[in-house]
Amino acid sequence: MPEALREPQAVHPTGANPLAPADLEVPSDLNALEAHVWSRNANRSEDGAVSIAGADVRALAEQFGTPLYVVDESDARARASETVAAFADAFAPLGVSAKVYYAGKAFLSADVVRWMLEAGCAIDVCSEGELALALAAGAPPALIGFHGNNKSTREIGLAVAAGIGGIVLDSTQELDRVAAAAAAAGVRQPVRVRVNSGVHASTHEFLATSREDQKFGIPLDEVDAFVARIREHDSLEFLGLHSHIGSQIFDADGFGEAADRLVAVHARLLDGGPVPELNLGGGYGIAYLPRETPTDIRTMASHIASHVADACSRLGIAVPNMAFEPGRTIIGPAGTALYEVGTTKNVRVPLEAGGTADRLYVSVDGGMSDNVRAALYEAEYSVRLASRASAAGPALVRVVGKHCESGDIVVLADYLPSDVAPGDLVAVPATGAYCWSLSSNYNMIGRPAVVAVRDGETRTLIRAESVTDLLARDAGLAAAVTDERP
């Protein structure tokens, strides 16, 4: 786009824009890709464009269109293997095993299921669709766990019939339904009990899932009676307790407190029969922003093992076999979202102290239909110019989508080169988890493709939805209109 036709850009060469969050610093290098935020195989090529696992983002956008989710396959596989090893190594000195379930709700496709199995993970699902996908992708039923606070009778029947390794019970009605389904099938179904431990993990209010007043789990003071009821059914096999204290947690303290509370209940339950396992769930955080420094998974596993060992020692009981359910830490950093810039708009904002400051709105061809986390959780992301490098000064930007909502924000605040312009590609890292999974067809926009890249080779994990796909579901149309989108 000719320079003369561009709107004035929001350049602040002497320091941070006063509209920026207090903890957002102007990057010393607007072209740098912070290693702890981006996938491990992301870099800039000599001509300035971003490359992911050997694939130029310009070529990816040309082949698959934008928006586009790109998964660094080697990175995802490595993080899965490292997570399995971290927990195994942490608990091996205690003489027990530590099973890792990949939390499919973060992102699930047939190939991802296979990657996780090859890395040594089991698979955690929470719907009929996720269960069907895991089974169709070849997951052994014994390596599947089923979550959810409102599993339908149909879902329970399918899970029992498949012979899955564990169903997590969340209510007395569900207990009875699973017992009845297992009895009718003539099997003994392994079950866990989701416990609301009351631990308030260090996370966003909307992401905390173990507060007392919320939908998940059995309160601590009701667990003994609940387990006694399980043990009354010959069709149920009690595996142990399960806890999930939140998401995007940066340290082990919350897990330690949850372990203390659950081990105390675990010890009491031993009087009534075997309790072979303790499942402390997932929720481990990743760096979405350069300034964030979550605890690495090996350190986290070591701290949790120490907490569990100490709690069991105080009560004079053996350490049980353990289970964990990470998702975000495996697939989140491996994913990158690509968008094409459609328009830019400089907005001059009055300041309370007087004067004005500029914010550059950068509109892209996706938005809350492919990443609703900013609107749903006030989630923050960073962004970089991806199709080229730039020597221009920094502009405070807000990356927004194309939907008819003022809250349609992809990146609330970051700095991009001030010459960012229509046609440029921008990339948002750490978008592998919960972005595509939460995607929608709002404003009748198709969900984007997801592609995997490894050693420069690209393959489609999930194809993009076309207008044809969207119209085909409308029963009021006799025939769908075709389009050419790849």
N, C-alpha and C positions, 0 to 999 in steps of 0.2 A: 504494500500500500504506500503511495507517495507520501513523504513526510508532511508536505503542505496540507494534505487532507486529513491528517490525524487531529484529534482533539488535544488540547493542552494536557500534558501528563503531570501526575502528582509527584514531583521530584523533590526530595529533601536531602541534599548532599551532605549537610553538616551534622546530621544526627537523626534520631528517631522521630517519626511523625507523632505529634501530640495526640492523635486519634488512636494510636497503636496501644495495645495492652501494655501495662507497665513492664511485664517480663518478656516482651518481644523485642529482641535486639535487631538492629540492622545487620544483616550478614556481612562479614568482611569480604566474602566472595559470593556474589549472587548466582554463580554458575556451579558452585560446589554441591555435591550430593553427600550429605552426612551419612557416614557408613552405618551408624547404629540405627538409622531410621529407614534407609533404603534397603532393598534386597541385596544380598551379598554379591551378586553378579551384575549390578547396575553400575554404569560408568558413563563418562562422556568420551566420545570418539574424537579423533584428531580434528574433525571438521566441526565439532561443537555439539552435535546431536547426542541425545541420550541413547545408550544401548543397554538392553536388558538381556543378559545371558547370551550375548553375541548377536542379538537381533536389533536392528535400527528401528526406533519407534516410528520413524517416517514410513518405513516399509510396512510395519505392522498396521499403521493407520490406513495406508493405501489398500492393503489386502483385506482387512477386516472391518474397516470403518471405525468411527468413533461415535459415542464413548466406547471404550474398550478396556476390559480388565486383562492384565498380563500377569501370569503367574510364573515366577522363576522356579522351575521344577526342581532343579538341583538344590536350591535353597530350602524349599519346602521339605524335600526328602531328608536333607541333612538335619534340619531342626527336629523332625520327627524322630530320627535315629538318636540324636543327641538327648532328646527328652527321655526316651526309653532308657538310655544308658544312665542318665543323671539319677533317675529314681531307683533304678536297679542297683547302682553303685552306692547310693545313700543308705539303702535298707539291707543290702547283703551282709554287712557286718553285724546286723541284728538278727541274722538267721531267717529272714522272711523275704517273700517276693513282693514286688511292687508292679502291678499291672497298670498300663497306661491306655486309657480309652481316648481316642481322638473324638472331640466334641463336634459331631457333624453339623450342628446348627451354625457353626462359624462359616463353613462353606463345604458343600458336598457335591461331588460329581463322581461318576464311575471310576475315572482315572485316579482321583484323589483317594477314594476308598482303597484302590489297589496299592497306591504309594504308601498309605498308612499301614496296611497289612504287611507289606514288604519290609517296612521299618520296624515291625514288631508291635504295632499298636492294635488294640481292639477298637471297635467302633461304637460310639454312643449316638443313639437316634432318639427322636421325640415325636414322631408322627408316622402315620401309615406310609406316606410318601418316602420319608427317609428310610424307613425299614425296607420298603420294597426296593429302593435304589441300592442299599447296602447288600441285600441278598442277590439282586440281579448282577451286581458287580463282582460277586464271588466271595463275599465275606462269609466265613463259616458261622452258622447260627450261634454256636457256643461263644463266639467272640463279639456278640452284639449285646449291648445293654439298652433298655428302653426307658426313657424318662417321660415326664409330663404330669401335670396336675389334673388332667381330665381326659384320660385315655378312654376312647369309646369301647363299647362291648365288642365291636368289630375289630378294632385295633388289638385289643387284648387277645381275642380269639386267633387272629393271624399270628401274633407273636408267640403264643403258646404252641400253635400248630407247627410253626417253623422250628421250635425247639431252641429259642434264644437263651443265652446264658444268664440273663438277669432282667427282671422287671423291677423298677423302683416304685414302691407303693407310696401314695401321697394322701390317702384317706381311707376310712373304714369301708366306704362303699366300694372303693377300688380293690381293697383287700378281698372282699367277698366275691367280687366279679372275677378276679384272677383265680381264686380258689375254685370257683364253680367251673370256669373254663378248663382249668387243669384237670379237675375231677372228671369232667365230661370227656376229655381227651385221653384219660387214663395215664396221665404223666404227673411227675412231681416237679413243679415249676420253681426254680430258684428265684428268690425275691430279696430286695434290699428295702430299707425304710428310710425315706427322706426325712431328716430331722431339721427342725427349725431351731438352731442352736442359740439364737438371739445375739450372735456375734455381729458387731457393726464394723465391717471391714473398711479400710481406708479407700473409699471409692465414691463415685458420684451417687447422690441420693437415689436417682432413678435406676442405678445399676446394682444397688445392694439388694440381695435376694434372701437374706437371712434375718431380717428384722421381725419382731414379734407380730406386727400387724400387717401381714401380707399373705399371698395365696399359697406359697409353697410350704410343705413340710408338716410334720407332727411336732407339737410343742414338746420340749424336753420332759416335762412332768407327766406326759401322757404316753411316752415311748414304752415303758415297761408293760403297761396294760395292752398296748397295741401289739407288741411282740408276743405276749402271751396268747393273744387271739390268733396270730399267725401259727403258733405252735399247736393250736387245736386242730388245724387242718392237715390231714395226711397228704393232701395234694400240693402243699407248699413246703419249700426248703428255705429256711432263713439263712441268708448269707451274712448279713451284718447291717451296720448303720451307714448312712450316706449323708453328707453335708455339702452345701455349696453356699459360701458366705458372700459372694459378690463377683464382680468382674473388674478387670483393669486394676488389679491390686499390685502395688509395687514392692511390698515387703512381706515377710513371713509372720509378723506378729499376730495378725488376725487368724491365720491358719493354726498358729500355736495355741491361741485361746480356744478355738473351735476343737482342736485335738484334746485339750484338757477336759472340756465339757463332755465330749463324746466318749472319751476313754472311761470317764467315771460311770457313764451309763453302760458302756460295753462291759465293764467289770461286773456290774450288778446282774446283767443278763446272762453271764456265764453260769450263774447258779441254776438257771433253768434249762441249760443245754449249750451246745457248741455255738460259738460266734466266730466263724473263721476269718472274717474280713472287716476292714474299716476303710471306707471310701471317703476321702476328703475333697472330692470334686476338683474343680478347676478355678479359673478366674485370674490367672497370672497376667500381669500387664506387659505391654510393649511400649516402645517409644514412638509416639505419633509426631512429636515435635523435637527439634534438635536439643532443646533444654531439658528434656525428660530423661531420667536415668533409672529405669526399673531394675530390680534385682535379677540377675541372670538365673536361668532355670537350674543350673547345677548348684549354685549357692542356695537358692530357694529350697530345693530338694533336701540338701544337707541340713538346713535349719529345721525343716519340718520333721525330718527323721529324728533329730535331737529332741525336739519337743515331744514327739510320740514316745520315744524311749524313756524320757524322764517321767512322763505321766504314767506309763505302765510300771516303771520301777517303783514309784511312790505307792502304787496300789498293789504291788506284789503280783502282777499278772504278766503273762507272756505277751510279747508284741505280736499282734495279729498280722496276717498278710494284708497288704495295703493296695489301694486302687486310687487312681487320679484321672482327671478328665480335662486335660488342656486342649484348647482349640486355637484361640487367638494367637498364642505364642508360636504355634507351628505354622499356620497359614497366613497370619496377618502381615508380618514383614515381607513375606514372599510375593505379595500382590502389589501391583501398581495400576492406578487408573489413568488412562489417557483421554484427554478431551481436546477438541479444537475450539479455539477462540472464535466467537462470532462477532461480538461488538465489545468496545470499551467505552466507558463513560466516566469522565472526571466530575466528581461531586464536591463542591466547596461547602464545608460544614462549619457553622458558627461555633466558637468555643466559649464556654462559660466564663473564662477569664478575659474574654475579649479577643478580637481578631478571628481569623478563620484558618482552617487546615483542609487539605485536599485528600480525598480518598478516591482511588481509581477502581471502579467496578469493572470486572472482567467477566463477561458473560460467555458461558461455554455451552456445548450442545448436549449436555446431560443435566444432572441436578438431583433433586430429591427422589426421583424415580429410580435412580441407580445408587444413591447414597443418601439415605434419610437420617443417618446418625447425627448429623449436625443439628437437624431440626428436632429429633427425638430425644437426644441425650446431651445436647449442647457440646457435642464432640468437636474437638479441634484437630485440624490437619495442617500440614505445610504443603507448599506447591513450588515447583520449579519450571522454568521455561525448558521445554524438552526438544524441540525441533532444531534449535540452534543455540549457540552461546551468544552473549551480548556484553558489550563494554559500557552500556548505558548506566546511568545512576539509578538508585533504588526508588521505587514508588510503592507506597503502602497500598495494597490491593485487597479487595474482597472478591473472591471467586464465587459467582452465583450461577444458578442454573437457568433453564429456559421455561420453567413452569410458572403458572399464574398464581404464585404465592410469594409474598414478601419474605417469608421465612425460608425460601428456596436457596439455601447457602451451602456451598461445598467447602470453602475455606474462609473462615471468618476474618482472619487477618494474617497477612504475611507480606513480604517484600518481593517484588519481581522487578526485572529491568524495566525502566520507564518506557522503553520502546516496544513493549509487548503490544501486539496488533492482531487484527482479524487474520485468520489463517494460520497463526502460530499454534503449535501443539504445546499444551502444558500437562505436567504429570503430577499426580498426587500419590505419594508413597504410603506404605503401610495400610493399604486398602484391601488386603486379601481376606479379612475376616468381617463378617456381618454386613458388608456393603451389598454385594450381589445377593446374599441370602435374604436381605430385607427389601430387595428391589420390588418395584410395582409397575403397573401400567398406567399410573396417574397421567391424566391428559392424553390418554390413548397413545402413549409412547412405548415402543417395544423395549424390553430389557436387553442390555448389550451382550455381546459375545464375551466369553472367557476363553483365553488361549494360554497354553503352556509353552514356554520356551526353554530349551536346553541345548547348550553348545551350538547356538545359532539355528537350531531346527525348531520349527513351530508346528503345533497341532491344536486343533480346536477341542476344548473341553466341553463347552456349551455354546451352541450357535446363537447368533443374534435373532431376536424375534422381529419379524417383518410385519408390515401392515396386513398382509395376507393372514398371518397367524392371528392377529388381533380380531380381524373381521370374521374369521372362520368360527369363532366361538359365539358369535351373535346369532341367535336363533331366528331373529327377524329378517335376516338377509338370505336371499335365495342362493346367492353365489358371492364368494369373496373376490375383491379386487386384487389383482396381482401387482407386485412391485419388484424392483430390481435390487433391493438391498441385499448385500452378501450375508 
